[in-house]
Amino acid sequence: MTPASFGRRFAGLFVDWILCLLVAGLFGPLNGSVWPVVVLIVQHTFFVGLFGQTPGMFVVRLRCVEPDSGRPIGLPRAALRAVLLVLLVPPLIMDADGRGLHDRAAGSAVTRLAALPPAG
């Protein structure tokens, strides 16, 4: 497993945040609203917990999995990871393996997926 770069992780989070803003906009005005953060936590918990990647991670070809087995981390650990992720400090503090404090707490690792095979 190849650890994901900070840039790729940020790009995936950016895509997820845009999607969360669009969904949260359905609940009303976004000025001072907590809905985008709530939607991000729910979205992250559901997709990472069950499938190992959010829509943003899918776009940038990343997975968030258990380091040893490569399997999705499950809903409780994904929820913990999501709550820590919205605090922004844990993702900014990374170790030599590229794992943030939120990854360490949840027992997860974000890895790059292999490149797509050439078409044709």
QUIURGI-V834639 format. One record per helix or strand of 3 or more residues. SS is the DSSP state (helix for helix, strand for strand). FROM is the first residue (numbers start at 1). TO is the last residue. If there is no record, write none. Layout:
BEGIN
((SS/FROM/TO) (SS/FROM/TO))
END
This chain:
BEGIN
((helix/6/27) (helix/35/51) (helix/55/60) (strand/62/65) (helix/75/86) (helix/89/92) (helix/101/106) (strand/109/112))
END
